[in-house]
Amino acid sequence: MTKYNFYAGPAILPKEVMAKAAESVVDFGGMGLSILEISHRSKEVAEVMTKAVSLTKELLGIGDEFEVLFLQGGASSQFYMTAMNMLGAFESAGFVDTGAWSKKAITETMAFGHVNTLASSKDKNYNYIPKGYDIPSDLKYLHITSNNTIFGTQFHDFPDTEVPLICDASSEIFSRPMDMSKFGILYAGAQKNLGPSGVTLVVINKEFLKKQARETPTMLNYNTHVKKESAFNTPPVFPIYVSMLTLEWIKANGGLAAMADRNAEKAKLLYDEIDRNSLFEGAAATEDRSLMNVCFLPKNEDHTSAFIEKCAEAGCIGVKGHRSVGGFRASIYNAMPKEGVETLVKVMKDFESANG
């Protein structure tokens, strides 16, 4: 039976990427050595790093005005690194609070400067994206979480402001084109839509980086990693390599525009069934529904366990919802084939026939 991985993260990877990565664990590039055991200073690994940076820039449509880093510590480390590097003690950072991850970023930022929470959707358990708020022009930056994995919401349009954006794009990176001119920093943990856990992509506008606010410990200073091309210390070579393979796969499959079309098609297929089916309802506001993490609820709580069991029997794995929302969550990242969503939709239809 084919298994479809709907987990939110660590998440599904393209089969072609998995196959190449598996080969490299035994014999990397015909060297007769595993990628897990060769020096990060070697010519071969340097070429991987260079290609990963080049593909990132190509796919995002950016040039030398941005630095591309592959760091450790997950997106959670960026909650404080962004503030530590870029926010002065008497400066203010704006936030749009859309859930668990933005709340954590707010908490970390408080240690370094002033926090101005411009808007929040906490009043409705983060089931929508706030709109219509004012953005003060004197903010150092505005931080947003562009896609909310837990609550199933997404910024389909980014705030219209001259204030630089810092964006946690962990669960939607490379899923659609983005106007990168809006961003001072865009960061993403790889394990949602780019690669395995263990590496974090950080894309920094050079002009924004010049406004660095304070001296920081060497390891936490963005300029350290810029100068050493992400190799100040031993980088997570294998996760970077798998991310590079994923970037190659995205390019070979039409780039971000093609990813966006495929993801929209998959999301429509699933949301249409949620809205049609008498046993389910969407968890997020319709206009703010995520194209990556589809959260939905049973109209009868007693159906929860039985539906998850039927999903597993059909090969749909990882559809249990996060405890903060309950119900179900289907993460349909770039690598999720349309057939996986079609299989889940069939389970929903069959479940309605048996229990409706």
N, C-alpha and C positions, 0 to 999 in steps of 0.2 A: 504494500500500500504506500502511495506517495504521502509524505508528511509535509504539511505546510506550517511554517514557523511564524506565528502571529505574535510572538513575544515582543515587548516594547524595547528590550535591550538588556544584555547583548542580544543583537537581533540578526535577522536573516542576511546572508551574503549571497551574491550570485554564485551559481554552481561552478561556472567557469573559473571564477576567482578562487574558490575553495580547492579546485583541482590543481591549479598552478601553485597555490600556496603549499599544498600537501607535497607536491614534487620537490619544492625548494627546501623542505625540512630534511629531506634525504640528500638531495644533490642540487645545490643552487647554481644555476647557470653553467652547468657542466664542470664546475670546479672540483667535484668529488667531495665537497664539504657541505655541511648543512648551513643554511642561513642563520641558524641559531648559534653557530659557533665561530663565525668569522668576525674579524675585527671591524668595528664601526669606522675605523680610519682607512679601511681598505678601499681600493679604487672601485670595486664592485658595489659596495654599500654607498659610497659617495655618489655613484651614478644613480642609485635608487633615490637618494635624497633629492638630487638635482631634478630628476624626472618628476617626482611627486610635487615639488614646488612648481615646476613648469606647467604640469597638467592642472594644478589648482588655479593658477593664474589664467590659463587658457579657458577653462570651463567657466570661471567666474567673470571672465571678460575684463581682467585687470592687467595693468602693466607694472612698471618699476616704481610707480607711486605707492605701492603696497609692499610690505614685508610679509612673507609667509613662514610661519614657524610650526614645527611639530614638537610639542612639549609633553611633559608628563603631569600627572596629578588630576586628570579629568577636568571637566568643566567646573567642578566645584573649586578647584584651585584658582580658576579665573574670576570667581566671585570676589576674591580678595586681591588678586594680582592686578586686576584692572584698576581698582580703587587705590591700592598701594602705589602704583606707578603714576596714575593720571589725576588723582584728586588731592588737592592741597587741603590742609587742615581747616582753612577758612573758606573753602570753595564748596559749592553745592552740586550734587548729582541728582537728577530727576529719575524717578522710577514709575513704571506702570506695573502694578501688582496684579499678576494674572495666575498666581498659583504657588506651588511649593518651591519651585526653583527661583522665582523672582523674590520670594520671601527670604530665602537663604542668601541671595545676593545682597538684599537690603541689609540684612543683619551684619554681614561681613563689611559692607561699606561704611557702616556707622563707626567703625574703629578708626577711620581715616579722614572723615570729613562730614559735611552736613548731607542729610538725606531728605529729599523732598518727594514724597509719594504723591504724584499728581492725580492718580486715579487707581481704583481697585475694583475687582469684581468679587471680592470676598463675600459680599452681601448675598450672593446667590451661589455660594460654593464654587466660585470661579467658572461658571458655565457660560461666560460670555467675555468678549474683549471690550473693555471700556472705550467710550468714544466721547468727543465733544469737550475734552479737557483742555485747559490752557497750558502752554509750554513756555515758562519764563525764558527770556532771551539770555539771562545771565548764568544759566546752568553751564557747568563744565562739559557735561554730556547728559544724554538721556539713555537709560538702560531699559531694554525690553527683552523678554523671552519670546521669540517669534512663534514658537510652536510649543504648546503645553501638553506634554506626553500623558500626564496623569488625567487631566480634565478634558482632553480632546478638543481644544480650541486653538485657533491660529490667526495671526495677523495676516490677512489677505492683502492689506495695503499698509505700508509703513507710515509712521507719523510724518506729516508734512511740516518740517521744521528746518531751520538753519543750524540748530544745535546738533553737534555730532552724535550719532547713535553708537552705543555699544550694545551688541546683540548676542545673546545666547541662542544659537541656531542649532543646538545639538541634535534635535530629533527631526530636522528637515533639511539639513545641509545638503546641497547638490540635488535637491528634489525639484527645483524650479529656478528660472533666472531671477537674479536680484540686481537692483540698481545699487552697485557697490559705492557709488559716489556719496551716498547718504551715511556711510559707516566710518567711524573712527577706528573701531575694533569690532570684528566679528569672530566669535569663537565657537567651537563645537567639540564635544566629546565624540570620538569616532564611532563608538559602539552602537549608535542608533542607525546610521544610514551610510557610513563610510568604510568602516573596518572593524577589527576586533577591539576590545577594551585594552587600555594601556597607552594610548596616545591621544593628544588633544590638538586639534588644528586651531591656530590663532593667526588671523589675517589683520594686519595693522597698517593704517594709513600713515605714511612717513611724516606728513605735516602734523598730524595729531600727536605722533610720538614725540615730536620736538617740544611739545607742551608738557613733557613729563614733570610731575609736581615735586618730587622729592628723591633723595638718595634712598636706595633700597638695598637689602642684602643681595649679594652678587647673584645668587641662584634665582632670585625672584625679580630681577631687573630685566625687562624686555630687551634692553640694549645688549646685555650679555649674550643672549641667544641670537640676536640679529648678527652681532659681530662674529660669533662662532658657528653661524649657519645651522642652528639647532643641535650642535654637537659639542657644547661646552662640557657636558658630562656624557656618559654613555647613553645614547638615545635608545628608545624602544624599537630596535631595528625591525623585528618581525612585524609588529603592528603597522609600522610605516610602510613596509613592503606590501602588506596586504591592502593597505589603503591606496597605495600606488596602483596596484592591480585593479582595484575597484574604480579608480579614476580612469584607467584605460578602458574598462568595460563601459563606463558611462559615455566616454567619447565615442567608442565604437558603436554604441547604440543610439547615436543621434544627439548627444549632449543634453544640456539642461532643458531646452525647449521640448525635446522628445520625452524626457523624464516627466515633465510637467503634464504633457498630454496623456501619457500612460497613467500617471497617478490620478489625474482628474477622472479618467474613465473608470478606474477601479473604485474610486471613492463614490462616484455616482451610482454605480451598480449596487454597492452595499447600502448607501444611504437611502436609495429608492426602496430597497426591500425593508429596511427598518421602518420607513414611513408607511409602507403598504401593509406590513404584517400586523395582525391584530394583537400579537403577543408581546411586541417590543415597542420601545420608544427611544428617541435620541436623547442623550444626556446633555448635549451642548446646544446653545442657541443656533438656529438654522444658519444664520448669516455668518457665523464664526466657526463653523465646523472645520475641524482639522482634516486635511487630505492625507495625513500620515497616521494618525491615531484615532480610530473610530470608536467612540464610547457610546454604548447603548444599554438600556435597562429592561428588565422583564416587567411587564405590567402586573404579573403575579410572582412575588418573591419565591414562592414554592417551586417555581420552574427553574430556578437558577442552577442547582446542582445537576438536574436532569439534562438541561441543555448543554452544559459544559461536557457532560459525559457523552452526549450524542456527537458533539464536535470532535472529541478525541477519537471516537469510533470511526469518524470519517477522515481522520488524519489532520484535523485542524487543531493545532497545539498552541496553548498559551493565550486563550481567549478570556480567561478570568480577568475581571476588572480590578483596578487598583482599589485598595481598601477605602481610600478617601472618597470614592464615587460609588463603588459597588458594581453590580451587574457584570458587563462584559466590555472587553476592549480588544479590537482587532487592529494591530499595527501593520500597515500595508506600505512599507517602505519601497524604495526603488526596485529592490530585488524580488519582491513578492510578485509572482506571475498572476496574470488575470485569472488563470485556472484555479488558483488558490481561493480567490474571492468568490468565484463562481461556485466552488465547492461549499464554502461557508454559507452562501445564499441558499443553496439547495438544502443544507441542513436546517436552516431557518424555515423554509417552506414546508419541509417534511415535518418539522416539529409543530408547526401550526396545524397541519392536517391531523396530527395525532392528538393534539392537546387543545385545539381551538374550539 
